[in-house]
Amino acid sequence: MASWGCPHEINGICTKINDLNCDPGMKGCVLAGRYFFLSSDDKNERRREKQERSTPENDNEPPA
């Protein structure tokens, strides 16, 4: 099993986001919107928005 360590997390505190408790995927986190989180659907909202923007709107129309 592989592990990953965030360079902004020191002793459970996020030095990037106002020294709050580290919560991977929280607003402002470098992981937010880039990865899917099983622990919280709120953290996946930004990722879904990005996917909706990248999906063509005319998927249901046949090619001309």
C-alpha positions in Angstrom: 0.0 0.0 0.0 1.3 3.4 -0.9 1.0 6.5 1.2 1.1 10.2 0.4 2.0 13.2 2.6 0.9 16.7 1.9 3.8 19.2 2.1 1.4 21.7 3.8 0.4 19.4 6.6 2.5 19.5 9.8 1.4 17.6 12.8 -2.2 17.5 11.6 -2.3 21.2 10.9 -2.6 22.7 7.4 -0.1 25.5 7.0 -1.7 26.6 3.7 -5.2 27.3 5.1 -4.8 29.5 8.2 -3.4 26.7 10.4 -6.7 24.8 10.5 -6.9 21.1 11.2 -5.9 19.2 8.1 -9.0 17.8 6.3 -8.0 16.6 2.8 -10.2 18.1 0.1 -11.6 21.0 2.2 -12.1 24.4 0.6 -8.7 25.8 -0.3 -6.9 22.4 -0.2 -4.7 21.6 -3.1 -6.6 18.4 -3.5 -10.0 20.0 -3.8 -11.6 19.4 -7.2 -8.8 17.1 -8.3 -9.7 13.9 -6.6 -12.9 11.9 -5.6 -13.4 11.6 -1.8 -15.5 8.8 -0.3 -15.7 10.5 3.1 -17.8 13.5 2.1 -20.0 14.4 -0.8 -19.5 18.1 -0.2 -15.9 17.7 -1.1 -16.8 16.3 -4.5 -19.0 19.2 -5.5 -16.2 21.2 -7.1 -15.0 18.1 -9.1 -18.6 17.6 -10.4 -18.8 21.2 -11.5 -15.5 20.9 -13.4 -16.7 17.7 -15.1 -20.0 19.4 -16.1 -18.1 22.3 -17.7 -15.9 20.0 -19.7 -18.8 17.9 -21.0 -20.1 19.1 -24.4 -23.7 20.3 -24.1 -24.8 18.7 -27.4 -24.1 15.1 -26.4 -27.7 14.1 -27.1 -27.9 15.5 -30.6 -26.9 13.2 -33.6 -24.0 14.5 -35.7 -25.0 16.6 -38.7 
